[in-house]
């Protein structure tokens, strides 16, 4: 058995020298977001207003004791805080005590004494704290105790608190006094994505800077420069997709570019980026818009299925479609929107074309349908089926005439189908039947079947046919005179009881109860009521009764309050009748026997049953046999003798 010591182990086999292994390359690799992190204000992109403000403040010596940096993720809040700390403590390498006395500056042409350690977050006088993991008053108490001591090396002792909105209420309160009057050698820099969660008492003690989203055009140029520095082949359309997906976040765009380089094997191609992001081809989104807005539901479903088969998520397809609807609307209102660098050539050119053809009313309707449909797709157990139903809804909505066209046709009295500008609405119209989206259909959607004529039943169909005609009559036509239903006559109450019944029919319970309880009728005639009110009647009862009767009957009613007592109220009449029925029952022998058998029993109410009502009715005359009434001529002499 061959036994060797570690020193005797054989070396590498002879041959050509090898490069670093995959593990070695991975150990020395830094992601693009860290490798190209800005180190000075000159490297920041898209934040010129903040840089100008700080530059003027430093030049005039107007340096605040605290700064608040806010913005969405990835726009450079923490990076800006470190650059600001570097500027506050900047000293040239060869500078002496006079360099420290020179004061802060944004002009940092070369790396200073403290720059490297500050940017790497390891300087003794620049303390970074993550408020998400240090939220309590004890963490703030440590800061309050430490601010009394002067910095060990730098000009200022700087505290950078990231995600400051995560601090507790007690921590904010403990920081207020120190934040308002800190020692001259202490500066605070806060960063947050949720500025609304920061107490106003803290905001009022800080100089606030809102970091903006980076413009897509600037972001595309920034990504192109990094790709050149990395010697990576990229396509402009691929960079536009990355910039669009990052939504103005520089860090997100660099992370996506890093992923795209790995996905494409060192090349960033449009198709690879589209597959990586799971989005559809922008030109195919435009084609889908054209199909649904022309009413071609079958072609739209086919296009959605093809995009889904290639990896596009249904909700992202609808989101992109909604984005193109928004783009066309903006191009119609603000034509200069086409200059957006993130737009593809298909979106720019065909968007302008559609903006001149599709009215805003149809675009708004499509936008509303898509907004609701996207939410349905996100919550549906079958996203593809839900997305298909949204497209069908869009396609059929595109075949409907606009409200303006319907009103104009009704006013003009044009017959159904007289013009093609506003096609009739047919219940079972095919996918390509008629659309307000004239002239925008693709060659495939131009070969659509013509809509069958609207069904109009003939007079021979009888009464049932009239109802069908009302349902199937096109909107642009006028209804035949024979099918118009006669207008219902207005009610005309002839008694006070009829007025109360009318209030019940109109479901005005308050008025009905008030009339029953608080009104004593003195005189009643159609159009005029004289009444007396009881003690607790509502103050506006007379006015409400007059107004509502005039509204319901379409005639003027005068309601006057009389000094006479008037008849009892309806409720009083009802109670009197009830008492009389109870007294009658007490005099009944059977009821009296029952009351005697059960001492303490009382008659609470007397109700008439349906059987008793039928028994009280007079007997109906006998009907003739077979329902035939004999005539006087059919009576014979023998019948008369009998």
Residue pairs with C-beta under 8 A, 6 or more apart in sequence:
20 28
31 254
31 255
31 258
32 226
32 230
32 254
32 255
32 257
32 258
33 251
33 254
33 255
33 258
36 226
36 229
36 254
37 79
37 119
38 44
38 45
38 76
38 79
38 83
39 83
39 86
39 115
39 119
40 83
40 86
40 108
41 51
41 54
41 55
41 83
41 87
41 106
44 51
44 76
44 79
44 80
44 83
45 214
45 218
45 219
45 222
45 250
46 75
46 212
46 213
46 214
46 215
46 218
46 219
46 250
47 75
47 76
47 80
47 211
47 212
49 212
50 80
50 209
50 211
51 106
53 209
54 84
54 87
54 106
55 106
56 62
57 63
57 64
58 87
58 103
58 104
58 105
58 106
61 103
63 88
63 104
63 187
64 206
64 207
65 179
65 182
65 186
65 187
65 188
65 205
66 179
66 182
66 187
66 188
66 189
66 190
66 205
66 206
66 207
67 81
67 84
67 187
67 188
67 189
67 190
67 206
67 207
67 208
67 209
68 164
68 190
68 192
68 195
68 198
68 202
68 203
68 206
68 207
68 208
68 209
69 77
69 80
69 81
69 189
69 190
69 191
69 192
69 209
69 211
70 77
70 191
70 192
70 193
70 195
70 208
70 209
70 210
70 211
71 77
71 193
71 210
71 211
71 212
71 213
72 193
72 213
72 247
72 248
72 249
73 193
73 249
73 251
73 252
74 246
74 249
74 250
74 251
74 252
74 253
75 211
75 212
75 213
75 214
75 248
75 249
75 250
75 251
76 211
76 250
76 251
77 162
77 191
77 192
77 193
77 211
78 160
78 162
78 191
80 191
80 209
80 211
81 160
81 162
81 189
81 191
82 118
82 119
82 121
82 126
82 160
83 119
84 189
85 118
85 123
85 126
85 158
85 160
85 187
85 189
86 108
86 112
86 114
86 115
86 118
86 119
87 104
87 105
87 106
87 108
88 104
88 155
88 156
88 158
88 187
89 104
89 112
89 114
89 118
89 123
89 125
89 126
89 154
89 155
89 156
89 158
90 104
90 105
90 108
90 112
90 114
90 115
91 99
91 100
91 112
91 113
91 114
91 154
91 155
92 99
92 110
92 112
92 113
93 110
93 111
93 112
93 113
95 102
95 112
95 113
100 155
103 155
104 155
108 115
114 123
114 125
114 126
114 153
114 154
117 123
117 126
118 126
121 128
123 153
123 154
124 152
124 153
125 151
125 152
125 153
125 154
125 156
125 157
125 158
126 154
126 157
126 158
126 160
127 143
127 146
127 157
127 158
127 159
127 160
128 160
128 161
128 162
129 139
129 143
129 159
129 160
129 161
129 162
130 162
130 163
131 161
131 162
131 163
131 164
131 165
131 166
131 167
132 162
132 163
132 166
135 166
135 167
135 168
135 171
136 168
136 170
136 171
137 168
137 170
137 171
137 174
139 171
140 167
140 171
140 174
140 175
141 174
143 159
143 175
143 178
144 174
144 175
144 178
146 157
147 157
147 159
147 178
147 182
147 183
147 186
148 183
149 157
150 157
150 185
151 157
151 185
155 185
156 185
156 186
156 187
157 185
157 186
157 187
158 186
158 187
158 188
158 189
159 186
159 187
159 188
159 189
160 189
160 190
160 191
161 167
161 188
161 189
161 190
161 191
162 191
163 191
163 192
163 193
164 190
164 191
164 192
164 198
164 202
165 192
165 193
165 194
165 195
165 197
165 198
167 175
169 199
172 199
172 201
172 202
175 202
176 201
176 202
176 205
179 188
179 202
179 205
179 206
180 205
182 188
188 206
190 198
190 202
190 206
192 198
195 203
195 208
195 210
212 248
213 247
213 248
213 249
214 222
214 248
214 249
214 250
215 248
215 341
216 240
216 243
216 244
216 248
216 340
216 341
216 342
217 340
217 341
217 342
219 243
219 246
219 248
219 250
219 253
220 236
220 239
220 240
220 243
220 341
220 342
222 250
222 253
223 234
223 239
223 242
223 243
223 253
223 254
223 257
224 234
224 236
224 239
226 254
226 257
227 233
227 234
227 239
227 257
227 268
230 261
232 261
232 266
232 267
232 268
233 266
233 267
233 268
234 267
234 268
235 268
235 269
235 270
237 270
237 344
238 260
238 268
238 269
238 270
238 272
238 273
239 257
239 268
240 341
240 342
240 343
240 344
241 270
241 273
241 274
241 277
241 279
242 253
242 256
242 257
242 260
242 268
242 273
243 253
243 341
243 342
244 342
245 252
245 253
245 256
245 277
245 279
246 252
246 253
246 256
256 277
257 268
259 276
260 268
260 272
260 273
260 276
261 267
261 268
263 272
263 273
263 275
263 276
264 272
264 273
274 280
274 281
275 310
275 311
278 311
278 312
278 313
278 316
279 312
279 316
279 320
280 288
280 307
280 310
280 312
280 316
280 317
280 320
281 307
282 320
282 344
282 346
282 347
283 344
283 346
284 303
284 306
284 307
285 317
285 320
285 321
285 324
286 324
286 346
286 347
286 350
286 351
287 303
287 442
288 300
288 303
288 304
288 307
288 317
288 321
288 391
289 321
289 324
289 325
289 328
289 354
290 350
290 354
290 440
290 441
290 442
290 445
291 299
291 300
291 303
291 395
291 442
291 445
292 300
292 321
292 366
292 391
292 394
292 395
292 398
293 354
293 358
293 362
293 366
293 394
293 398
293 435
293 437
293 440
294 398
294 432
294 435
294 437
294 440
294 441
294 442
294 445
295 395
295 396
295 398
295 399
295 431
295 432
295 433
295 434
295 435
295 437
295 448
296 395
296 431
296 432
296 441
296 444
296 445
296 448
297 391
297 392
297 395
297 396
297 431
298 431
298 432
299 431
299 442
299 444
299 445
300 391
300 392
300 394
300 395
301 388
301 391
301 392
304 314
304 317
304 384
304 387
304 388
304 391
307 317
308 314
308 317
308 384
313 383
314 377
314 383
314 384
314 386
314 387
315 374
315 377
315 378
315 383
315 387
317 387
318 370
318 373
318 374
318 377
318 387
318 390
319 374
321 370
322 367
322 370
322 371
322 374
324 347
324 351
325 363
325 366
325 367
325 370
326 367
327 337
327 343
327 347
327 351
328 351
328 354
328 355
328 358
328 363
329 355
329 360
329 363
329 364
329 367
330 337
331 337
331 338
331 351
331 352
331 354
331 355
332 355
332 356
332 358
332 360
332 363
333 360
335 352
335 355
338 348
338 351
338 352
343 351
353 440
354 440
357 437
357 438
357 439
357 440
358 437
358 440
359 402
359 436
361 402
361 403
361 404
362 398
362 402
362 436
362 437
365 397
366 394
366 397
366 398
369 390
369 393
369 394
369 397
370 390
370 394
373 386
373 387
373 389
373 390
373 393
373 394
374 390
376 386
376 389
376 390
377 383
377 386
377 387
377 390
380 386
395 431
396 429
398 435
398 436
398 437
399 423
399 425
399 429
399 433
399 434
399 435
400 425
400 436
401 409
401 422
401 423
401 425
401 436
401 475
401 476
402 422
402 436
405 421
405 422
405 436
405 476
406 422
406 475
406 476
408 422
409 418
409 419
409 422
409 475
409 476
409 477
410 475
410 476
410 478
413 478
414 476
414 477
415 477
415 478
416 424
416 454
416 456
416 473
416 474
416 476
416 477
417 423
417 424
417 453
417 454
417 474
417 476
417 477
418 476
419 476
420 434
421 436
421 438
422 436
422 476
423 433
423 434
423 435
423 451
424 434
424 451
424 454
424 474
424 475
424 476
424 477
425 474
425 475
426 433
426 451
426 452
426 454
426 474
427 472
428 452
429 451
429 452
430 448
430 449
430 451
431 448
432 445
432 448
432 449
433 448
433 449
433 450
433 451
434 451
435 441
441 448
454 472
454 473
454 474
455 468
455 472
456 469
456 472
456 473
457 465
457 466
457 468
457 469
457 472
458 465
459 465
459 482
461 468
461 469
466 482
466 483
469 480
469 483
470 479
470 483
473 479
473 483
490 552
490 553
490 554
490 555
491 502
491 505
491 552
491 553
492 526
492 553
493 499
493 501
493 502
493 526
493 549
493 553
494 526
495 524
496 515
496 519
496 521
496 524
496 529
496 570
497 570
499 515
499 529
499 545
499 549
500 512
500 515
500 516
500 570
502 549
502 552
503 511
503 512
503 515
503 548
504 512
506 548
506 552
508 548
511 544
511 545
511 548
514 537
514 538
514 541
515 545
515 570
516 569
516 570
516 571
517 534
517 569
517 570
517 571
518 533
518 534
518 536
518 537
518 538
518 541
518 569
519 531
519 532
519 533
519 534
519 537
519 541
519 569
519 570
520 531
520 532
520 533
520 534
520 565
520 566
520 567
520 568
520 569
521 529
521 530
521 531
521 566
521 567
522 530
522 531
522 532
522 562
522 564
522 565
522 566
522 567
523 529
523 530
523 562
524 530
527 555
527 556
527 557
527 558
528 557
528 558
528 559
528 560
529 545
529 557
529 558
529 559
529 560
530 560
530 561
530 562
530 564
531 542
531 559
531 560
531 561
531 562
531 566
532 561
532 562
532 563
532 564
532 565
532 566
533 541
533 542
533 561
534 569
538 544
542 559
542 561
545 557
545 559
546 557
546 558
546 559
549 557
549 559
550 556
550 557
567 573
568 576
578 605
578 606
581 606
582 603
582 605
582 606
584 606
585 591
585 603
585 606
586 592
586 595
586 603
591 603
594 601
595 601
595 603
624 630
